[in-house]
């Protein structure tokens, strides 16, 4: 812990430069920086407060039922919800719930954490999935504030890292009051790092409970003419290094099937210019969604660099490539494309949803493609409507038993309420 704190001090000038550059480039705001430094407080400090932290939009959207369960249990309760991205902050504020206060997460410096907690006085900290910040958890332990991890996941790489720093790991894991793990593998990894077995509850896959709304019918109608569903491929939430793999496979498949269309939805919209340069090199007509202009009818590739429209892309695409699986990111959720009966293809990195991908692969509900050559073959195979339909039906059947039900969520809400004295 001492070495961690010394490292943070040494990194402070670098972080200051990074945030200054982000601010100059319009990627950081003055109010956001104030929130990261805990310079703002609650509008109603007398309200009982629980702190919930999620890294980004996906985790926070998946936790809506948790928020609702906590707020329904105690009409006087408020939530301070923190996140790392402005997109997530805008989404949570857009929910319009006066009892949910959304702010950028405080930097993990002791003076910042102390100021933040002095402002908000949280009765408990609920961490969504995997954000384990040492100073944050150390303050909670010192002040006897319970820490609950909801849908806690720990990859093999993260487990190896924590194992190498035994003293820091003991301090962090020793701050945890209750864990609802992603699955039994995650539970075993937390336990091997020192978490007591009696503090581990039932597995809870938060993202399995997410149900996206229907897409805007007018937008769907306008795009459906150019993007025939059976011949449209969605690359969902791509990371740096994946677009090239996907483009090679798409271009290879398009050599024999020239009517194919592709939608690329990057995980982070600020990568759009780099992806646009790649698309320009293909020589194919493409359109950037964020321009706000109508998509031309001859568009072959749509760069979907906006937020809040994933349901539209799933509805348009008969085939979904689940990104974060062709780079070591652990993969994004397969539940969303399954909801829209979009056939699933994924790469080798699937540890974030290992149980779900295993169920899909065992039951014929997805195709695993290791590289662009096998991905190209999978794309061509799924152009067959009968095969595509059979796969989507198999996916629904495989994932149905894994969809979160009311029991684990109720247990989690009850545990948070008990620990926080609600």
N, C-alpha and C positions, 0 to 999 in steps of 0.2 A: 504493500500500500504506500509506503514511503517513497519507493522508487516510482510508482505510478504518479504520485503527486509532484515529485521533482520533474518528471517528464512533462507533465502538464505546464509547469512553470516555464520550462525551457521552450515549450512549443507556443507559448503565449504570443511572442512577436510574430511568429509564422501565421497563427490563426488571425491575428489582427490584420495582417496584410491580405490574407485570403478573404476575410469578410469585407475589407475596404474595396478590394477589386470586384467582389460580387456586387457591392453597393453601387460602384461606378458603372457597372455593366447592366444595372437595373434588375439584377437577380436577388437583391436583398433590399429590404426597406428599413426606414428609420424606426418605425414602430416594431418591426420584427426584431431588429437588433436590441431594442429596449426590452422586449420580452425575453430574448435569449440571455440578457443580463439581469433579469428579474427586477426591472425598474418600474413595473406596473403591478397593481394589486386588484383585488376583487371589488365589484360594485357593492356587494353586501357581505362584508367580512364576518357578520354574526352567524351566517348560515353554516350548518355542518357541511363539510366538504370532503370529497374523496378525489384523490388525484389519479387519473388514468392516463397512461402514456402508451402511444402506439407510434411506430416509426413513420408510417405513411398512410396513404389513402386506403389501401387494401385492408390493413389491420383494423383501422377505425370503422370502416364500413361493415366489416365482418362482426364488429362488436356492438352493433346497434341493439340487438336483443339484450345484451348484458346491460347497456346503459338504461334501456327501458325497464328492465327488471329491478335495477337498483332504485331508479326514480319512483317507480310504482310502489316500492316497498315503504319508502319514507317520503311523504309529500314535502317535507322541509329540506330534503337533501339537495345539494348542488354538486356538480362535477366540474373540476378543472381538468380539461383534456389538453394534453400537450402532444406535439408532433414535430417531426423534423422538416417537413416540406410545407410550402405555402399553399400548394394545391390541396393538401389535406386540411389545412386550417380553413380555407375558403369553403370546402365541402361541409365541414362540421358547423361552421357559422351559418351556412345556408340551410341547415336543418331548422333554424328559427326557434330553438328551444331556449327560453330565458334562463333555465336552470343548468344549462351546459355552457361553460365558458371555455373558449378555444384560444390557446396561445402557442407560440413557438416554444419548444422545450428549452429549459435553462441549460446553459453550458455546465459541464460537470466539474466546475471549480467549487471548492468548499464554500467560499464567501457568497457565490451566486446561489448555490443550493440553500444555504442558510437564509438568505434574503427571500428567495422564492417561498420557502416553507413558512417563514415568518409572515409573509403577506397572506398566504392562503390557508395556513394551519390545517393541512390535510389529516384526516383521521386514519387514512390508509393509502397506500400506493398500489395500484393495480397495473401491472406491466403486461402488455399484449405481446405474446409470442417470445421475443428474445432480446429485448433491450436491457442488458445488465450493465449499468454504469456504476463503478465502484463507489465514488463519493456520494452519489445519490442514495445508494443502499446503505452505506456506512452511516449517513445522517439518520436514516430511518431506524437503524438498529440502536443508535445512541439515544434517540428520542422515543424509543419504544413505539414507533409507528409500524404497524404490520405491513408486510410486503406480500402481495399475492401475484402469482404469475398465471395468466389465463392462456390456455393453449400453448404452453411453453414448449418450444422446440430447441434442440441443440444438435447441430450437425456433428459429424465425426471430426471435422476440422476444428470446430469451436471447442469440442471436448478435449481434443489434443492440446489446444492452446491453453485452456484453463488448467489442464493437468500439469503443464510445465511450470506454472506459477502457483504452486501449492498454497503458499501463504495468502496471496491475494484471493485465490479461489475460495479458501476457507472463510475469509472475511465476507466475500460476496454471497456465497451460498448460505452462510450462517445467518444472513439477514432475511432469508426467505421464510415466511410464516406458513405459506400454503402454495402448493403447485397443482394446477390442473394441466397435466402434460398433453402434448399433441398426441402422443402414442406411448406404448410401453417402452419402446427403444429410448425415447427422450427421457422417460421416467428413470430408466436404468442409468442413463448417463448422469443425470442430476444426482441420483443416489450415490453413484460411484465418486462424485466430487464432495460428498459429505452431507447431502440433504437426508434427513431422517425419513424412514419409510412411512411413519405415521403422519407426515406432513404432505404426503402425495395422495391426491384424490383421483377421481375417475378421469380417463382421457377425454379431452374436449377439442375437437377440430372446429375452431371458430368459423373458418371460411366455408365449411360444408353447409352452414345454415344460411348463407347469403342467397337471396333470390333477387336477381336484377329486375327492374321494371321493364315493361314492354317498350320497344323503341318508339320514337316519334313517328307516327304513321305517314306524315307528309314527307319527312326526310327519307324514310324507307322507300316510299313510292318513287321519289325523284331519283334515287340511286339504283333501284332494282332494275331499271331498264338497261343500265350500262353494266351491272354486275349480276349476271345470272347465277343463282345460288349454287347450283351443282358444279359450276366451273369457277367459283370464286374461293380463294384461299386467304385466310386471315393469319398473319403472324402477330400473335397477341403478346404485347408487353416485352418487346425485344430489348436486349442489352447490347452494349458495344461488343463487337466481335461476332454477333449472330446474324446481322443483316447480310453480310457477305455470304455466309453458308446458305441462308434461305434464298438469296437471289440466284446463286449458282444452281440450286436445285430447281427453282421456278423456271429459269431460262432453259435448263435442260429439258424439263417436262414440256415447256411451251414449244420446243422445236418440233414436237410431234402433235401437239395440241395447241394450235395458235390462238384458240379462243379463250385460253385461261386468263384469269384476272387475279391480281394480288392486292391485298390491303395490308400495309405495315403500320402497326400501332406501337410506337416506341414506349418503353416504360417511362422514360424521362423525355419530355417534349423538347428540352433544350438541345437534344441530339438531332433535331430535325434538319438543320443545315448540312450536317455531315452526311446524313442519309440521303438528302436531296442530291448531293454531289455524286453519291454512288448510283442513284437512279439515273442521273444525267448521263453517266457513262454507258448505260445499257442501250441508249438510243430509242427507248420506248416512251410513248406519251405517258406522262405522270402528272398528278395534281396534288398540291399541298392543301390539306383541308383548312388549315388556320388562315389562309388568305381570305376566307369568307366568300369566295366566288363560287358559282355553280360548277360542279364537276362536269367537264366536257364529255360528250357521249363516246369519244374515241379513247378515253382514259384506260390505260392498261394496268397502271399501278397507282393506288391511292395512298398517299402518306397521311395517315390519320394522326396528326400531331396535336389534337385537341384533347380535352379531358371531359369526362362525364358522358361519353358516347359509346362505351364498350358494348352496350346492349344492341346498338345499331349495327356494329360490325359483326357481332355474333349472328344476328338475324340475317345479314347479307351473305355470310360465308358458309358454305356447306362443309368446309374443311378448316379446322383450326390447328395451327402449329403452336404448341404451348412453349413460349420462350422462357428464358432462364434455365433451359435444359441443355442447350448447346454451348453454354459457358458454365463455369462452376458457381451457379447462383442457387441451386437447389430446386428450381422450377416454380412456376406459378400454379394457381389452382386449376384443376380439371373440371371442377363442379360447374363453373359458369358456362363453358361451351356445351357441356352435357345438358344444361338447362334448356339450351336453344337447339338441341339435336344437331349440333355441329360435330362432325367426326374428328377425332383427336389423333394427332401425331405428336410425339415428344422425343427429346434427345435423352442422353444418359444421366444427366444430373437431375435427380428427382427426390432428393432426401427431404425437402420441405413437406412433401405430401407422399411419402414413400408408401404408406398403406393404401392410399387411393390409387396410385399408379400401379402398384402390384395387383390390386383387385382388377383394374382395367386390363392389364396385360394378360393376366391368367384367364380372363373370361372373354377375350376377344373384343374388348371395348376400346382398344387403342392400338396404335402401331408404334413401336420403338424404332427410331432411326438414328444410328450412331453418327453418320456423317452426311455430306451433301449427296453422295451417290445413292445411299439407301433412302434418304429423304426424297430424292427425285422418284425413285421406284414407288415409294409409298404414295406420293401424290398421284401418280398415274394409276395405281391400283384403285384408289378411292374415287376416281372419276366414274367408275362403275356404280350406277345408282343403287342396285341391289346390295352390293357389298357395303356401300356407305350407309344405307338404311339399317342393315343387319348390325353394323358396328355401333351405330348410335343407340339402337335398342339394347345391345349388350352393355353399353356404357351406363345407361340408365339403371339396368338391373344390377350391375356391379357396384354402383355408387349408392344405391338406395339404402343398403344396410349401414353405410357409413355416415349418412346425413345426420347432423346433430339433432338430437331430440330434446325434449323439455327437461329430462331428468338430470343430465350433467350440468346444464345451465342453471337449473334451479338450485342444485347443490352448490354451485359456485357462488351464486347470489347470496344464498344463506350463509356460506362461509365468510364472505366479505362482510356481510352485515354483523355477524357474530364477532369477528375480529375487530371491527371498527366501532362496536358498541351501539349500533343503530337499533 
